[in-house]
Amino acid sequence: MSKVFLIDTNFKPLNPIHPAQARQLLRNKKAAIFRRLVVLISQQKMV
């Protein structure tokens, strides 16, 4: 199963999440793509 890496606003790594949850965060503007090569998503705000 693939996972998406997640970092917080201070660039500290969080637990990897499922791609569907990552898409939901992106759609709701709670996260943004940080790097595409290795898919890293940074959260806009702490949830």
N, C-alpha and C positions, 0 to 999 in steps of 0.2 A: 504494500500500500504506500502511495506517495504522501509526503507531508510537505507543508510549506513552512519555511522558517519565519519567525516573527521576532521583531526587535521593538523595544519601547522607544520613547522619545529621547532617552539618554543613550541610545544605541547599545543597550544591554540585551542579551538574548533572552527570549521567553521560550516557553514550550512550543514545539512545532504543532501546527494545527492542520486539520483536514482541508483539502483544496476548496470544498464547498463552503466551509466557514470563512475561508480567506476571501472568496468571491463575494460573500455576504458583507464582510467588513468593507471591502472596496466599494460595493454598490451603495452602502449606507454612508460613505465618506468618513468612516471611522479609521481608515487606514489608507496608505498610499504605497505604491511600489517604490522601493529604494534602489534595488539593482535587479536587472532582468536576467543576467547570465546565471547567477544563483538566485533564485526567486526569493527575495527578502522583502517583507512587508513591514513598514514601520507604522505603528499606531500614532494617530494624530493626538489623541488624548489618552490619558490613563482611564481604563474602563473599570 
